[in-house]
């Protein structure tokens, strides 16, 4: 039984989730989306998040095999409702749907890309982007929960993506810039809240001297794939604009906020984004620097239709 399921009584009492352990594999997410798209071609709705929630309900964990996704898709495509074939397990299915929905809802949906000819082409699928712009290398491993000691002993609540100094960092999902500036742990950092306010994306250790995209300010609205800053190694100092991190990298984190009381407290919900980064690896935003305008622009303008 996962930590999330242990919180169900508290959730019922206060009407919002207190903990989410997200450990769904990239392979499972890819398969669920593939199956959703296959059923869409048949004019049938078999939502990819519902598939993952059902597979987790069946196995009691997010670490289920791809075969569990196949079974879930078949069951959801049947004439029976999940409540009918799950029985007493249905309450866990409701939990996983809400928890996984909070994590994944902004990654897939309807969007439009403008072609070089100026035509807007609608599409459905992955609409979020890797935090690393197209054409720039990076590597990473699953370091969520690893120990950190600067300031105090604590767990690492994100995924470090190692790359080159100045690599453009883009918004994974559209939203509002909610935090921007210096933090002694994250150095120059940006926090972006999704439009539904459930997800808070955290991008840290940005470049010294010129960490942010020109003109970006707190309160601005950004689209998925927009350049927001540049990779660096700032942080671990109470003094601003200091390089105290040994390796150039982006710290990328995702916090879930079911209630505003969870935003800054001792019981924040940070999820492991390693498999999400892998899921988005093939969907990267193509950007270039416009010397005349002195800003970064995306090559293919984008509109989120959701």
N, C-alpha and C positions, 0 to 999 in steps of 0.2 A: 504494500500500500504506500502511495507516495505521500510526501509531506503535505502536498496540496489537499489530498483527501482528508487528512487528519484535521484540516481547518474547516471542514464543512459545518460543524455545529456553530462555530463562531460566525461563519458567513451568514447562516440563517438568522442568528441573533441580531447582527448589525447590518445585514443586507448588503455587504460587499466582501469581496475576497481578500483574505489576509496574506496568502502566500501562493506562489506559483512556482513549481519546479518544471521548467521547460527543457526536456531532453529528447525531443523528437529529432530523428536523423534527417540529414539532407536528402538521402535516398527516399525516405518515406514521404517527405514533402513533395519531391519531384514526382513521385508516382501518383500521389493524391491529386496533384494539379493536372497531370496527364489524363487521369481517369475523368476528372471533372470536364475537361475539354472534349474528351471522346463522347461523353454523354450529352454535352451541349450540342454537338453535331447531330444528335438524335432528338434534339429539342426536349431533353430531360435534364432536370436540375438535380445534381448530386454534388453538393458543395464540398470542396476539398477540405475545409476545416471540420465539417461534420464527419468526414471520413476519418480524419486523424483522431477526433474526439471519440468516435465509436471504437476505433482500434485500441485506444488507450483504456477505454472502459472495459473492453474484453480482456486485456492483459494486465490491467492494474498498474501500468507504467507507460511512460512515453517512449521507452526503448523497445518498441515492438518491431517485428520483421516486416518487410514490404508485403509479404503474403497476408498479413493482418489488414493492410490497407485494401488489398483486392477483395477480401471477404467483406469488409465494411462497405465498400462501394456497391457490391452486389446486394447486400441487405438494404441499403438506403434506396436502391433502385427498385426494390420490390414494392408490392402493394401494401405491405404492412408498415405501420409506424414504428419508430424506435421504441416507443413506450410499450408496444405490444410484445416485441421479441426480447426486450431487455428485462422486463419485470421490475424487481426491486433494485436492479442496477441502474435504472433510468436516472436516478438522482445524481449518480456519478457522471453519467453522460452529460447532463445539464451543466455540471461543474466544468468538465473538460471543454465543452463548447464555449462557455463564457471565458475561461482562462486562455485557451488557445486562440479564441477569437480576438482577445485583447492583444495578444502577441502578434498575430499574423494578419489581421484584417486590412492593414494598410499596404500589404505587399502585392496583392492580386486584385484586379478589377478592370474597369473600362477606362481607356485613355485614347488620346489622339497624338500622333506625331506628324509634324509638318515636313513634307518632302522638299527637296531643293527647288522644285517647280512651284512651291507655294501651296500645294494641296494638303488639306488635313485628312489623314487616313485614320479612321477609328480602328481600334483593336481591343481584344480582351486577353488578359494574361498577366504576366509579371509586370507591374507598373512601378515598383520601387527599384532602386539602383544600389549597386555596391558602393560603399563609402569612398572607394578609390576610383578616380576617373579613369576612363579607357586609355590604354597606351602606357600606363605606368605600372611598374612591377611592384609586387609586395609578397611577403610570405607571413604565415601565422600558424599557430597551433592552439589547441584548446587549453588556455591558461586560466579559465574562470575558476575562482576559488583558491588560486595559489596565494601563498603568504606574501604580504608586503609589510615593511617595517618603518618606513619614513613617518615620523610623527607619532605613530602608535602601531601596534601589531593589528593587522586587519587582513581581510580577504580581498583578493583582486576581483572587482565586480564588473568585468568587461572582457574584451578581446583585444589584444595588442597586435596591430598589423604593421610589420616592419617594412620600411621602404626608403625612398630617397628624400633628402631635404627639399622642401618646396613642392612636393607632389600635391596636386590639387585634390582637396577633399570635398565631396559633394553630399548634399542632403539625401539620405536614404529615402525618406518619405517627406512629402510636403507638410507644412505646418507653420507655426509662429515661433520666431526667435524669442525664447523666454529668458535666457541667460547668456551673457557674453562678457568676457573680461578675464581677469586674473584670479586663479585659485591656487593656493600654495601646493596642493597635491596634483592638480591637473595642469598647472601652468596656464597658458592662454587656452581658453576653452569656450565652446559654444554649446548651449542646450536648446533643442528644438522640440516643441510640443506638437503632437499630431493634431489635426483638425478636430478629431473626436475627443481629444484631450486624454485619451487612455495611455498613450505612449510618450515617453520623454527620452529623446535621443541625445546622447552625451558624446561630444567629440573633444578630445583633450590632447595636451602636449603639442599645440600648434607652434608654428615657426616664430622664432625670435624676431622682433622689430616689425615684421609685416605678417601677422598671424591670420588676419581675416580678409575675406573678399572685399574689395573696395566698395565703400558706401553701405555695407551691411550694418544694421543697428538693431538693438532690442526692440521688439514689437513688429519687425518686418515679417511679411509673409514670403515663404520660399516654396518653390516647386521641387518635387523629387528630381534629383539630378543636377540642381543648381550648384555652382561652386560656392562654398561657404568659407573655406579657409585653406591652409597649407600645412603639410606635415612638418613637424619639427621635433624638438626634444626639450621644451621648456617645462619647468615645474620643480617641485621639491625645494621650494624656497619661499619665505615670507616676503622677499623682495621681488618686485615685478621684473619681468623681461629677463629672466635668468635661465641659462641652459644648465640644468643640474641632472638631467636624465642622460644616461650613458649612450643609449641607442636611439637613433631617429625612428620614430614610430607614431602611429595614431592609436590612442586608446579610444575604443568605440564601445559604448555601453547603452543598454536599454532598460529603462525603469518603467514599470507599470503603475498607473495611478488610478485605482478604482474609486478613491475618495481623496479629497484634497488634503485630509489629515495625514496621508501617506507620503506626501511630496518630500518633506524634509523632516525626518524623524528617525528613531532608532530601529524602526521596523519597515524600512523601505523594501520594495520588491524589485530586485535587479535579476534579470534572467540571462542565462548563458546564450550568447549570440553567435557562437562559433559556427554552428550548422546553418544559421541564417545567413552569415557572411558567405559560406560555401554555396548556399542556395542562390544567392544574388551574384555570384562570381561571373556568370555569363551575361549579366545584364548591367553593363557599365555605361556611364554617360560620357559621350564624346564632347570634349570642350576645347576651346582655344582662346588665346589671349588676343584681345582687340587693342592694338597699340594706339589707335586714334582715340578710342573711347576710354583707354586706360582701365579696362575691366576685362573679366573673363566671361565668355559667352558659350552657350552650348551650340553645337552644330545643327542639332535637330530640335527646334522648338517643340514643347510638350504641353499638353493640357490634360489634367486629371478630370475625367468625366463623372467620377463618383462624388 
